[in-house]
Amino acid sequence: GVAARVQGLCRYYALTLQQGGTVRLVKLRDGETILAELPFPWELGQSYQFQLEVAGNELRAWVLQDGAPLDEHQPLFTYTDRDHPLTGGAAAFVVHSGCIASDAMHVEPLPGIR
């Protein structure tokens, strides 16, 4: 998956695919909190495009099959973190077990956000 506001190995927001066919939005800060979860029948070896937007304490997340335009889809998750939100940090890939392959990670400011 992908992570935002990374402040070390145990502090970040992440969007991940899970065994059993689910997608999760999680927060790691003093343990893991599942912020949202939905069924998502993903397939091993298939390419997916992840997008995780964070502005203030607002998060929006998408997972699409590679090549699908993001702007035509509603986010899978929209979440407001009111419990000690993470306010800054880096971007990263997240792998708990197995491996990940990627062509690139693109990080940019959101329009109107400084």
RAQUI-V697537 format. One record per helix or strand. SS is the DSSP state (hx for helix, st for strand). FROM is the first residue (numbers start at 0). TO is the last residue. Records with the same first field share a line. If there is no record, write none. Layout:
SS=FROM-TO  FROM-TO
This chain:
st=1-5  11-17  21-27  31-38  47-54  57-64  76-79  89-92
hx=69-71
